[in-house]
């Protein structure tokens, strides 16, 4: 939702000509920003025009973050969405089904439903799943990160599956990825010739699919990211999870459902030493 600007009032006052105050900003509430601009009138410097403009977000976008027991990554996502992009965030537990008012939905990573007697059934029987599938079918943006990606594969919203890493070990490290296509809302600002450093933390990051499915994905440009080295070269040597064709992220045919193993929300703030993930969020926000 684009912000709409409009001058709602203008006042002319007489002041001393050596006033160098240029602008004052006031936050009236979380929905409005009032900007008080002061302009000199060249023909008469003892006058200043004060123009009060109001930038209003009458319909602020709301992002939903789905929470399963054992999930993590939700706090990082919330910090990015609220702190960097000034978006509203609503947590949605897996026991809920109401997604009304949600404009885009995230499923963060973590050990989803870990500790339950059957984690697969825990996910399948969660009321939020049916609502999430309907949400995606209506063309809304749905993004799964880490094991959130795995949920999207298991529900059939994304092709393929995610299996245990080839090393049979949990992998937690920085990795490099490059976009395979710039024809999606989360890769449109990225360069296919550049490597982006994004951390991963997963035990199930090995993407797998049948050969005919892979061919179809390539034809439909459904491969989002592939693992590469820091020079953007793709090789089996740097395939940290053992994923098919070095695949690190995919999307559905309609390109509104996305899944990726690397976690861009952990590479946004420069004080963390890496902000390559921010451009992925920038791409998304520019579209929305």
N, C-alpha and C positions, 0 to 999 in steps of 0.2 A: 504494500500500500504506500503510494507516494505521498509525501507531505504536501499540503496545500498552503501556500503563503498568501496573505492578503493584508493590506494596510487597513487597520480598523479605526485609526484616529490620527489627527495631526494638530499640533499645538505650536503657536508662534510666541516666543518669549524674548525679552530684551535682557542681554547679559553682557558682561565685560568681554571685550574682543580677545583678550589673551587667555581665554579658557581653552585648554587643550584636551578636554575630555572628549573622547571619540565614541565610545560605546559602553553600554552597561547591559549586563545580562541578568535576568532573574528567572528562577524556576518557580512557576506557580504551582504545579503539581506534576505527577508523573505522566500526564497526558499532554501537557502544553508547555511550550517554551516561549516566554515573552522576550522579545529582543527590542531594546530601546536604542535607536540609532540617532546620533546627533550630527547634523550637517551644517557647515557654514554656508551662508548665502553670499556668493562672491560680490554682488552689487551692494551689499550692506552688511559689513562684518559685525555689526552690533546686534544682529539677529541670528538666531539659531532655530532651525526647524527640527522639532522632535517628532520623529515618526515611530509610532508604536505598531509593531508588526506582530502578528500572532501565528506561530507555526503550530498547527493542531493536528494531532493524530487521532481523529475521531474513532477510527477503527484500528487500533493497534493490533498487530498480528500476535497470535498466541501460539507458542510452540509447546507441544506435549512431549514429555519424556516418560516412556513406559518403564515401570519398575517391577522386576521379578525378584523374588527372594534370592539373595546372593549376588545380585547385580552390583556393579560398580561403574564408575565413569559418569554417573548422572551428575555428580557435583561439578566435575570439570565442564560438562556440557552446559549446565546452568550458568556457571561463571562466565563462559564465553558468550552465550546468548544474551544474558542480562548485562554483563559488564562491558562487552565490546560493541554489541549491536542494539542495546536498549530494548530488547524484546521481552514480552511477557512470557513466563514459563509456568507450566502447570504439570505437576507430577501426577501420573496415572498409574495406580497399582494394578497388578495383573488380575485382581478380583473385581475390578471395575469394568464397565462396558460403555460408559457415556463418553463419547469423543466430541460432543457438540461444542462448537466454538474453537476447535483446534484447527489451525491452518496448515501445520506441518508437524510430523511426528517422528521422534527418534526412539530407537531401541538401543541403549548402551550395552557395553560388554559386561563381562563378569562371569561368575559361576552360577548361571541361571538355574534356580530351583535346586541348587546343591543342598544336600541334607535331606531332601524328600526321598521317599522309598523308590520313586520312579520319576526321574526328572523330566523324561519325555512326556509322560502323562500329565505331570504338573503343568507343563507348558501347554499341551494340547487342550487340557480341560480349563484353562484360564479363560474367564469370560471376555477378557480384552482381545483375545485372538480373533474371534468372529467379527468384532467391531473393527479391528485393525485390517482384516481382509476386505471388509466392505469399504473402509476408508480408502484403501489402495485402488479398489475397483472403481471408485468415483473420481479417480484421477488426482487425488491428493498426494502430496510429497511424503514419502515414508523412507527413512534412512536407518539401516541397521549397522552398527559398528561392533567389531569383534564378534563375540557370541551372539550379538543382536543380528548380525549377518546370517549366522547359522539358523536362527529362528525363522528368518525370511525364506531360507532354502527349504526348511522342514515343513513350512506351511504352503509351499508351492508358489509363493509370490516371486521367487527368483529361481533361475535354473541351476542345476548342479547340486552338490552337497559339500559339506565341510567335514573333513576327517582329521584324525589325530596326526600331528606333525610327523613327518617322515622319520625324524630323530627319536620319536616316542618321548620327547621331552618338552616341557614348557619353555617357550622362547620369549625372552623379555629383552629387547634391545632396540636401538635405532636401526631403521632400514631405509633404503631408497626405493621410491616408486616413480613411474612416469605414466602419464595418461596415454591410453591407447586410442582414445577418441576425444575430440574437443566438442563433440556434438551433444553434450548433455549439460544440464543446469549446474552440475557441480564440477565440471571440468572445463567449462567454456573460457575461463580466464587463465588456464594453465597452458604451458607450452609443451608440445610433444617431444621437443628436443632437450628438455631440461629434467634433471632428477630432483625430486623433492624428498627431503629427509623427514620421515614420519615414524614415530615409535610404534612397536607392536608389543603385545603381551598376551600370548595365546598358547593353548595346548592343542587347539583344533583349528589350525589355520590352513590346512592342506585342501585347497579347492580341487574337486573332482567332478567330472562329467563324462558322459559317453561321447564317442567321437562325432556322431551325427549332431549331437547337441552343441558341441564345440564349434563345428562348422557353421551351424545355424547362428550361433552367437556372434561369430566373426562377421557373417554376412549382414547381420542386423545391427552391428556396432554396439553390442551389449557388454563388451569387455571395457571396464572403466580404467583399471590400473594394472600394471605389471611390475614385478620386482626387477630392479636393475642395480647397477653400481653407481657410484657418485658421478660418473661421466655419462650416465643415461644409457649405458650399454647393457643389454639383456643377455644373461647367460645362466646356465644351470648351476654354475658355481655359487651364485649369490641368491639362489632360490631357497630362502631360509626355512620355509615350511614344507618344501617339496611339492608345491602346488602345480597342477596341470598348467603347462604353458606359462609358468611364472605368474599366474593370475592372482592379483591382490584385491580386486574388487570388480563387481559386475552390476548390471542393471536389468530391468525387465524390458520387454519389447516396446512398451509405451513410454519408457524412460521417465517414470515418476517414482519407481521403487529402486533403491540403491543399497548395496551392501559392500562393506570393505573391512578387511582385517586390520590394517593400520588405523591408528587412533588420532585423527587430526586435531581433536580437542585438546590433546596434550602437547601440541606444537603450535600454539597461537601467541602466547605472551613472550616477548623478547627476553625478559629476565630469566626465562627457562633455558636460554641459549639456543633456541630454535623456534622460528615462527613460520615455517613453511606451510603448516596446516591452515594458517589464516586465509590463504588465497582460495582454498576449497570452500570455506565459509563465505568469503567475499563473493564467489561465483553464485552460491545459493542465494544470498541476500540480494544480489543485483537482479536476479530473476524474480524473486518474490516481491 
